[in-house]
């Protein structure tokens, strides 16, 4: 039997379930040199964290996240708690010599992200950010096609992330709507995914011009009373790229009828690519170098064994879903640990994303074009 690697997780709600499920699945589907051991899960609500541990197979639970950091048996610290906790926990875990996997966005702002990325570099340990959409097979396949030169030089990156779950004004001011906890609204929550995909597929963004809106200015607090909403319900920005491309990004939680409408289109000199997360087994590809009489958008079903990740799951035609993106990333993490090699995306990629997000927020405030800070500051 292969040796095990102990994992400690901080956070137990939506992402806690997604990550727990991934760690439980991967040894059944991937031929990995290490087995995952779900050692300790931490959360602020003791009874709920304990229930989570029992349901998902964690050996123990705690309300003190430092117990996870201090446990010498735990090698991987997985942070899937709210945004305002990432900075302190990640720095403590890195200082303790842990491998750190942090949910997105990496930090509340660029200042935090710079310090976290620098600490990760100094520690020299494997680190990663859970930009799980890079592990959608169709998106990984899009990267493959780009690397093969099939669309050539990129001219446009166009991305939307549309949801409607806060459109109802009776939705209370939960943590994702609270500036002190989330840092920003759709910019950190939804644009972070789009910007990371842009960094992955289209190149470096150098300047942005954005606009944002708060449509419901006041909401009920979960424990009673009311509070002003301070973070954006919707945000749109234009982008300019180092390579000469231009981009358009739109994120909102007020798109009536849209549940998780994450789409992008890339237009290049030789062709185009289009993807829709709500139809995630398909990638659309247009090749302008084909003869005119047979040109047209080609629908590619990304479920063959030759496609990224698919050989690990089911037979062709049996599609995988949202949960599997976390499994693919968790499997890549365990393999990277076994091989003692870097993992992507890492904290530097998290910083690279945060640099764009902060520029977007500044532009929305100033109503002007804002240059994106460099990685070096």
N, C-alpha and C positions, 0 to 999 in steps of 0.2 A: 504494500500500500504506500502511496506517495506521502511524503511529509505534509503537515498542515501549516497554514499561516493564520495567525489569530488576528481578528479584525475587531476594532472598537468603533462604534457608531454614536454620534452625537446628533440627536434629532430622531423623532419617531412618527411623524405624521405622513403626509403625502409622499415626500421624497424618501422618508425612512422606509416606507413600504416598497417603493420602487427599487431602492438599493438592496434591501433585505432579500427581495425576490430574486434579484440578479445574482447575488452571492450564493443563494441556495440552488439556483439552476445550473450554474456554469460547469460544475464538475460532472454533471450528467450529460452535457452536450459537447463540451470542449475537452480535448485530450491535454490536460494541463499537468505540469510537473508538481504542482502544489495543490492541496485541498484547502478550501476555505473553512475556517473555523469561526463561527459567530460567537465571539467571546462575551462582549459587554455592550449594552445599549444604554445611552444616557438621555434623560429628558426631564423637564421641569416638573411634570405632573407624575408623581410616584406611581399611583394605581394604574394610570393609563400606560405608562412606560412598562410596568410589569406585565400588563395584559398584552402589550405589543411583543415583549420578549417571549412570552409563552406561546403566542400564536405563530410567531415567525422563527422560533427555534434558537433564540439567543440564550446563552447559558446563564446570564445574570443581567439585572438592570440596576440602574442607580440614578439618583437625581443630581449627582455631583460629577460634572464632566471631567474634572481633574483626576478622578479615579481611573478614567480611561487613559489619560496621558501618563499617569504614574505607574500603570501596570506594565512590568517588564516583559510580560508574555505577549503583549499586543504590539504588533509591528506596523499595522496599517490603521491610521486614524481617519475615519470617514466623517466629514462635517456636512450634515444636511439640515442644520438648524437655521433659524432666520438670519437674514443678511447682516444684521448688526452684531452678530456673534462670531462671524468668520475670522475677523482680524485677531482677536485675542486668542481664540482656540488654536488657530493655525500657527501663530507665532510660538505658543507654548509647545505644541506638538513638534514643530521643527526643532526647537531648542532641545527637546527630549530625544532627538534622533529618530523620530518616527517617519514613516512614509505617509504622506498626507494627500487625501483625495477630498477636494472641497467643492461644494455645490456652487453654481453660478448665481449671480455675479460674484466674482472673487471677493470684492470688497464694497464698502459704502462709497468710496471715492478714490481718486488717483493717488492721493497721499498714502492711504492705507495699502493700496495695491502695490505701490512702489516698494514699500517696506516689506511686504509679504514676499514679493518676488525676489528681492535682494536677500532676504533670510533663507529662502528656498535655495538660491544659488550658493550661498555660503555654507548651508548645511550639507549640500552635495547629495542629498537623498532623492529618490524618485518622488515626484509630486505631480498632481494632475488636477484639472478642473472638469467638472461634470458637464461639459458641453456635449451632451449625449447625441445630439442630432448629427454630429460628424459620423456616428456609428450607424445611422440608417443606411442599409446596404445601397439604396439608390443614390444617396448623396455621396457615399464613398465611391460608388461607380462613376458619378459625375466628375469627381476629382481625378479618377483614372482616365476618363476621356479627355479631360483638360490636359493632363500630363502627357497623353499621347499626341497632343497637338491637334485634336479633331475639331476644335472650334477656333483655334488660332488666337490672335491677340484679342483681349477682351475690350469691348466698347462700352457695354452697359451691364450693370447689376441692379436688378429691380426686385424688391422684396416686400412682402406684406406679412404681418402677423395679426390676425383678426380674431377677437373673442367678443362675447357679449355678457359675461357673467356678472359684471358690476353695473350693467345698464339700469337695473331695478334700484331705485333710490332707497329701498328698504334694506338692501344688503348692508350689514353693519361695517364699521371701521375695523376690520380685522387687520392682522399685522401687515399684509401685503398692501394695505391702503394707508398705513401709518408711516409718516416720513421718518420718525425716530427709529423705526425698526427696519423698514425696507430701503430707506435712502432716497429712492425715486419710485415712480409709478411704472408705467409700461416701458420706460427707457431701460431700467435695470432688469425688469422681469422679462419682457418680450424682445426689445431691441437687442439685448445682450446676445440672444440666440442668433438673430439675423446678422449682427455685426461679426460674431465669431465665424459664421458660415461665409460671410464676405471675405474675412481675413483668410480663411481656408481655401476659398475657391477663386477669388477675384484679385486679391492683392491688398496693398497698403492704402488706407484712406488718409488723406493729408489735410482736408478741410471739410467743414460741414456748415449747413445753414438750415435751422429748424424752427418749427412752430409747435406749440403744445396747448392743450386746453384741459381745464377741469370742468366737467359738465354738471356734476352734483357737488356743490360746494360744502355741504354739511351732511354728516351721517351719524346714525346712532352708534354709541359705543357698545361693545358686547356686554359690558357689566352695568349699563344704564347711563343716561345722560347723552349729550350730543357733543360733537367736535367738528371743527372746520377741517375740510380735506385740503392737504397741502401738497399733494403730489398728483401728477398728471394722469388723466384718464386716457388721453390720446396724444400721439406725437408723430409728426412727419418731418423728415429731413432729407435734404439733398446732400450728395457727397461728391468730392473730387478725389481721384486716385493718383498715386505716384506714377503709374504707368500710362496716364492719360485718359483712363475710363471715367465715366460719370455714373452716379448711382442715385436711386430713389428708395427710401425706406419709410414704411408706414406701420405703426403699431397702435392698436386701440382695444379697449375692452367694451366699446360701445357700438360694435358692428352687429346689429340685430340679425340673428339667425346664424352667425358664425361662432363655432365652438372652439376650434383649434386650427384656424385657417392659416397655416404657415406655408407660404409659397414663395418661390423665387424663380426668376428667369435671367439667364445670362446670354447676352448676344455678343458674338465674336465675328471675326473677319471671315471665317469659314463655316460657321454654323451657330446653333443656339441650343440651350438646354432649359428645360422647364420641369419644376417639381412642385408637388402639392402634398403636404404631410397627411392630409385626410384621405389620400389615395397613395399611401407610402410605398407600395410595392412596384410603382411605375415611375419611370423616368422618360420624359419626352425629349427627342433629339431631332434636330433639323440639320441636314448637311447640304450646304449650297454648292458643293463641288460635284454633286450628282447631276446627271443630265436633266435638263429642264423638264422633260416630259414625265419623269418619275419623282421629281422633287416633292417633298411634303413632310410634315411632322411625323416622326416614327415613334410609336408607343412601344417602349421596351419594358417587358415584365421582368423585374429584377428578382428572380427566384431560382435561377439555375445555379448549379454547384460552382460554375466558373465565376459567379458574381461574388463580391466581397461578403464574407461571413456566412453565406448561405449553405455551404457544405456542412456546417455545424448543426443545422436545425432540421427541417423536414424535407420531404421530396419536392421537386419542382411543382409549382401550382398550389402548394400549401403555404399561404402567405404568413409572414410573421408580423408582429405589431409593435406598439409603443414600448411595451415592457422589454422587448428583446434588444432595444438600443442600449439599455442599461446593462443587459447581460453581455453584449458585445464589448462595451467599454470595460466592464469588470474583468472579463476574460483577458483583454489586452493588458490591463493593469497587472493581473497575477502573472501573466507570461513575462511582462517587463521585469517584474520583481525576480522571477526565476532566472532570467537571462542577465540580470543586473545591468539593464540598459535604460535610457531615458524614456519617458512616457509623454505622449502628446494627446491633447493640448496640456501644457504645463502652466505653472504660475506666470511665466513670462507671457504666454498667450492670454492668460486672464488679465494681466496688466495691459497688454496691447488692446484688448477689447475695452477695458475701462477708460483708456485714454480717449477713445472715440466717444464713449457714453458721456463722459464729463464734458467734452467739447460740445456735444449735442445739447446738454442741459444749459451750458453757458450761452449757446446760440439762441436757444428758446427764450432765455431771460433777456438777452440784449437785442434780439431781432436782427442780428448781424451774422455774417460769415465768421467762423472761428477756426483758426488753425489747430490741428491736432498736435498735442505735445509729442515730442520724440520719446523713444524708450529711455534715452539717457537723461532726459529732463532738460 
